[in-house]
Amino acid sequence: QTLDKDDAALEKRQDEFRHPDHPLKLLLVTAKLLAGFDAPICQVMYLDKPLRDHTLLQGICRTNRTYPQKEHGLIVDYLGVFDNLARALDYDPQAIEGVVEDLKRYKAEFPQLLERALSHFSGVDRTDTSYEGLLAAQECLNSVEKRDAFAADFSVLSRVWESLYPDPDIRVYEKDYRWLARVYESVKPASGVGRLLWVDLGPKTIKLIHEQVQVETIREDLDELVLDADLVAKLDKTSRRRRGLRLQISIASRLRGHRADLRFIALGERLERLKEQYEMDAISSLEWLKALIELAREVVQTEQENGAEKKEDEAEALTRIFLECKVDKTPEVIGQIVHDIDAIVKATRFDNWQQTISGEREIQRVLRQALLKYRLHRDTDLFNKAYAYIREHY
């Protein structure tokens, strides 16, 4: 559809392009929208027109707005406009430094960045994907300084990976990168606690872990790991340490699923304090393990309380959403709709699905499927409110 002079139609198309659920994903432009068009969702620009100076700079800046799960903007240059950046952008070289980077440079640097991140784990068997292998990697990061150094190196590596993947030139490093991502996720402070250098993994990395890695080792049931506090004294020092490290990994993994809840944030802060106290020899291995067991019990108890609260509030909250949208249904039918949505979403969801594009699309798909059964799938306001609630609480 050509929208040269129809301003109303052009504005409508712009709004549709900005909406993440709308099927419109590509706009072909010649002169319009190169400047002043604010669409944070836009990540890729295909450049097949010779642009220069401020027109080029304004055009490529359409892709640099921040947006959830968006790490960077990407310019696909079909004409070689950027072969001579100084000529294409007639500005002071220092003023335009860092405006655009060639992906070839990142591909050339990736092997060195990978080796730097791997250097923290000298002698560790990266083919061992068991719990024991994960613990061996964590032994190399047995202080705050060592963990922070690894986090700094891996955060740079992960940003480059998110920019390049699935380029064939870096897919050959996928096995080592996946191993590092798994270690990073296991030692990352829980519930947002920690320094700014501990960033969330990008959507491509998360998808890689979910699809390729067996992560049962960091999803152990805490109830199976918790021993009677009176019996831990019978364990030798090595057994206490291994039991404690496993508990730390499992507790942190569970806490990351409750980042928005202040109760779990406080538990995460306690976990980090215990970790630092043990590493500094401020408490004995016996005191450390007992404290971890108590913390694990509180995490399980808080999850149970939280689950009960959600179960009580869930149906009421979704019912209110349907009533507020004034759907032409009786309250009895609304109750059935809510039940169907709850069942289909819970069967489809997985941990941290909100952090992956594929996860969000799948939950949106099953929500529409549930609404279609009652001919409510065309009610955009209803869909958006229901999805917003599901994204926050499921």
C-alpha positions, 0 to 999 in steps of 0.5 A: 500500500502506497501512502505518499499523501494520505497523512491519516493512513500513514499515521495509522500504519505507523501506529500498527508498525509500533504495536508488537502484536500487529502483523505489519513488520516491514515498512518501505520508505524513500524520504518519509520517516527517515527523520522524526519517526519514533518507533522503538520497536524498529531494530533493523534498517535495510539501506539500499539508497545512497544517503549522506550526512545528516539524512543518513545519520537521522535515518540510521538513528531510527533503530537506536531507541531502547526497547525490551529484549532489544540489544542494538540497532542493525543496519544492513548496508546493500550499497557500501555506504559505510565503506568510507564512514568519514566520507558518508558522514561529513562530521568531526570524526570524534563527534561520530565515533561509535555511532556505527560499528562494522559487525566484521570487527565484532566477528574478528574480536569474538574469539579473543573475548571468548578466550578471556571469559574462559580463562577464569576456568582453567582446568575445568572440564567443560564437557561435564554438564552435570551438577558436579561440573557446574560446582567445579566451575563455581569453585573458580569464582570463590570470591566477589572480586573473581565473580565480578571480573568474570561478569565483566568479561562475559557481559561484553561477550554476551553483547557481541553474541547477541549482535552476531548470532546466528552468524555461521562464523560464531556458531562454531563457538556455540558449545563453549558460549552456552557453557559460559552462559550457564555458569554465569546464570548460576552465579549471578546474584539473585533477585537483582541483588549485586552490581550493575555489571551483572546484566540480564542475559539477552533473548538469544542467549536465554533461548539457547539455554532453554533449547540446548541445555539440560538445566535440571541441575539448577532446578532441583527441588529445595525440599530434596536438598534440605537436611535436618539442621541437627544432622548436618554436624555429622557431615565432614567439611567437604560434604558441608561445602558441596551441600551448601554450594548446591543449596546456593545455586538452587535458592538463587535459581528459585529467587530469580523467578520472583524478582518483583516481590519484595519478600523474595528480594529480601531473601536474595539479599540474605543469600548474598550476605551468607555467600560473602560471609562464608567466602571471607571465613566470617562464619564456619561451614557448619553455621553457613550450611545451617543458615542456608537450610533455614533460608531454603525453608523460608523460600519454599514457605514464601513460595507456598504462601505466594502461590496461595495468594495468587490462587485466591486473587487470580480468578477475581483479577481476570474476572474483573478484567473481563467485566471492565471490558464489558464483554457480552457474556454472563458472569458464569461464562466469564468464570469458564473463560478464566478457567480455560485461560488459566489452564492453557497458559499454565500448560504452555508457560516455562520459567522466564518465558517473558524474557524470550520473544518466542515465549511471549509469542507462544503465550499470546497465541494460546491466549488468542486461542482461548478467546477465540473459543468465545468469539472474543479474540477481536477485542483488542482492549480485552486481549491487551489487559488480559495479556498484561496480567498474565505476563506479570503473574504467570 
